[in-house]
Amino acid sequence: MKNDCQKDEWGTRCWFETLADQFDKKNLVSYFNHATKGYEIYRRHKVIELLRDNIDLVPGVTILDVGSAMGEMSNAVCSLYPQATVVGIDFISSLIKLASTMHRQPAFLVAALPHTPFKRQTFDLILALEVLYYLGDEDRIKAWHNLCGLLKPGGKLVFTSFLDNGKRYFSRESAINLVAGILEIERIFFDYNRVFNFFSRQLERIIRLKDSIDSNQSLDPQRISPIFRAIFMVTKIPVIGTGLRLGLAILSKAAQYCLGLEWLPRILSIISGKLSKSKNITNIAIIAHKNK
Ligand SMILES: C[S@@+](CC[C@H](N)C(=O)[O-])C[C@H]1O[C@@H](n2cnc3c(N)ncnc32)[C@H](O)[C@@H]1O
């Protein structure tokens, strides 16, 4: 099972716990800063637009948000469907505590996929957004069966995933096959963030470099390119180093500002999609339902 406690292994429970411990609401490089990161705001708005345009819910329905993190998405869903009961689950208890403190509206519970603590046919709508790829192959299938079992007949599910041809995340085909294995697909959407992702990675590198220099940490070679490592060495030289640090501090502020802009990923996604849909595709969203 991929939820073993391996702090350095991508997607494990301990990996997420470390990221949650490092949460810093003032730093947009902080992984769980979903509230103010421009890309996260853009992604949240896109999900809300997709729900508003495609899913009509009657008052009194129940909604499950799987992998709710800081609860930003669950909270936005509460605002969209004020007469629904919304529940968010996540396997990191510190995130559940934070989410419950930050948002009064949805209920948040600790639960680790592939298992779920609910009775079959409990929910009218389930959101499985950017979460299932963290599970190993077997657990992904198990979790998918369990989640679909929680849907009422006629209930809807929204699935989103980053796409990387199945290296870590899903491929377009594996995402569609997973969903179509049990549910009836209604609509599929794509997003084109390749240019934005490249740009934001460079901005994050600048901020990380500045933070490392400030805290005098040694740099993580996997995260910093040789050029950035060289800059780090130069900052140790008197006078030149001071000027460079000042320049880096200004650049880092500008980078933080850019990472907070919601319109930047929105515009770059439109441009990337127009340039080449097939080359720049990075994300999939699927709306599906369970037959009555
Ligand atoms: C990338 S975040 C996505 C958050 C949210 N769904 C969204 O779209 O904004 C992934 C979340 O899934 C949670 N997660 C990962 N594996 C999980 C598992 N096996 N069980 C429950 N939660 C899990 C993580 O703790 C993290 O909060």
The ligand as an SDF file (V2000), in Angstrom:
LIG
                    3D

 27 29  0  0  0  0  0  0  0  0999 V2000
   -3.5420   17.6610   -4.4430 C   0  0  0  0  0  0  0  0  0  0  0  0
   -4.4920   17.6920   -2.9560 S   0  0  0  0  0  0  0  0  0  0  0  0
   -6.0830   17.9860   -3.6710 C   0  0  0  0  0  0  0  0  0  0  0  0
   -7.0100   18.7160   -2.7310 C   0  0  0  0  0  0  0  0  0  0  0  0
   -8.4130   18.9770   -3.2550 C   0  0  0  0  0  0  0  0  0  0  0  0
   -9.0870   17.7510   -3.6350 N   0  0  0  0  0  0  0  0  0  0  0  0
   -8.4070   19.9450   -4.3920 C   0  0  0  0  0  0  0  0  0  0  0  0
   -8.6850   19.5470   -5.5310 O   0  0  0  0  0  0  0  0  0  0  0  0
   -8.1370   21.1260   -4.1480 O   0  0  0  0  0  0  0  0  0  0  0  0
   -4.5960   15.9710   -2.5380 C   0  0  0  0  0  0  0  0  0  0  0  0
   -5.2160   15.6990   -1.1860 C   0  0  0  0  0  0  0  0  0  0  0  0
   -5.5540   14.3240   -1.1300 O   0  0  0  0  0  0  0  0  0  0  0  0
   -5.2160   13.8060    0.1380 C   0  0  0  0  0  0  0  0  0  0  0  0
   -4.9700   12.3540   -0.0160 N   0  0  0  0  0  0  0  0  0  0  0  0
   -3.9810   11.7500   -0.7130 C   0  0  0  0  0  0  0  0  0  0  0  0
   -4.0750   10.4110   -0.6060 N   0  0  0  0  0  0  0  0  0  0  0  0
   -5.1510   10.1660    0.1860 C   0  0  0  0  0  0  0  0  0  0  0  0
   -5.7580    8.9640    0.6830 C   0  0  0  0  0  0  0  0  0  0  0  0
   -5.2640    7.7600    0.4130 N   0  0  0  0  0  0  0  0  0  0  0  0
   -6.8520    9.0890    1.4770 N   0  0  0  0  0  0  0  0  0  0  0  0
   -7.3740   10.2990    1.7720 C   0  0  0  0  0  0  0  0  0  0  0  0
   -6.8340   11.4620    1.3540 N   0  0  0  0  0  0  0  0  0  0  0  0
   -5.7300   11.3970    0.5620 C   0  0  0  0  0  0  0  0  0  0  0  0
   -3.9650   14.5880    0.5390 C   0  0  0  0  0  0  0  0  0  0  0  0
   -3.7790   14.6100    1.9420 O   0  0  0  0  0  0  0  0  0  0  0  0
   -4.2690   15.9720   -0.0320 C   0  0  0  0  0  0  0  0  0  0  0  0
   -4.8890   16.7700    0.9090 O   0  0  0  0  0  0  0  0  0  0  0  0
  1  2  1  0
  2  3  1  0
  2 10  1  0
  3  4  1  0
  4  5  1  0
  5  6  1  0
  5  7  1  0
  7  8  2  0
  7  9  1  0
 10 11  1  0
 11 12  1  0
 11 26  1  0
 12 13  1  0
 13 14  1  0
 13 24  1  0
 14 15  1  0
 14 23  1  0
 15 16  2  0
 16 17  1  0
 17 18  1  0
 17 23  2  0
 18 19  1  0
 18 20  2  0
 20 21  1  0
 21 22  2  0
 22 23  1  0
 24 25  1  0
 24 26  1  0
 26 27  1  0
M  CHG  2   2   1   9  -1
M  END
$$$$
